[in-house]
Amino acid sequence: MTKTITFAIMHFSIAFTVAYLITGSFIVGGLVAIVEPAINTVAFYFHEKIWNRMSQSNSPSMMAKIFQSTGESYALKSM
């Protein structure tokens, strides 16, 4: 749990710092530091649901094809 808390603090700090440096606003920095991790958390939840559904399917070769195709460049595919 300690690792999770320290990661959350780091995430909020980075989000705040980047937003503050870009905008110069403590308010925008604070909003981004709260909103961005919250949205990321929700997105991660759905990512995990989709990932688990794909990995539990009876087609592990489908996962292999996805990973293989993401590693290939477009130029190599067109040859």
C-alpha positions, 0 to 999 in steps of 0.5 A, a space after each residue: 500500500 505504501 508503494 501505491 500511495 507514494 506512486 499516487 503522490 508522484 503522479 499528482 506532483 508530476 501532473 501539477 508541475 507540468 500543468 503549472 509550468 505550461 500555464 503558469 497557473 496554480 489553479 490549472 495545475 491543481 485541476 490537472 493534478 486531480 482530473 488527469 489521474 482520475 480519468 487515467 484511473 477510469 481508463 485503466 479500469 476499462 483497459 483491464 476489463 478488455 485485456 482480461 476478456 481478450 486474454 481469457 478468450 480461447 484464442 491466445 494466437 489473437 493476442 500474439 497477432 496483435 502484438 506482432 502487428 504492433 511491432 511491424 512497421 508499415 513499410 515492411 507490411 507493404 513489401 
